[in-house]
Amino acid sequence: MSFQEYIDIAQQFFDNLVDRASDDELFAGGYLRGHFDLAVGYAQVNGEEVSVEQLNEDIEKSLVKAYRNGELTEEDKTHVVDIWEQVKKLTV
């Protein structure tokens, strides 16, 4: 799967959450989408050739930093991790 295909599929996944997700999942999806879009934006602005795996690693580093900074409650963190696992499975 190409970088752009992954971005397109992931963005569609986030868009589809609106129709089916609980309020907690919507929050988690929006929060995660922010991290996702930021990582994509950095890669595009820097003109880097980034693999899907590298993008996922960058997002996970960003999430870990946010967790350490106390940005989420444990409950919210659980929802973010669950949504993130679903997004990563889109590459399979």
FENRA-V300147 format. One record per run of one state. SS is the DSSP state (alpha for helix, beta for strand, coil for the rest). FROM is the first residue (numbers start at 1). TO is the last residue. If there is no record, write none. Layout:
# FENRA-V300147
ss=SS from=FROM to=TO
ss=SS from=FROM to=TO
This chain:
# FENRA-V300147
ss=coil from=1 to=2
ss=alpha from=3 to=20
ss=coil from=21 to=22
ss=alpha from=23 to=45
ss=coil from=46 to=51
ss=alpha from=52 to=68
ss=coil from=69 to=73
ss=alpha from=74 to=91
ss=coil from=92 to=92
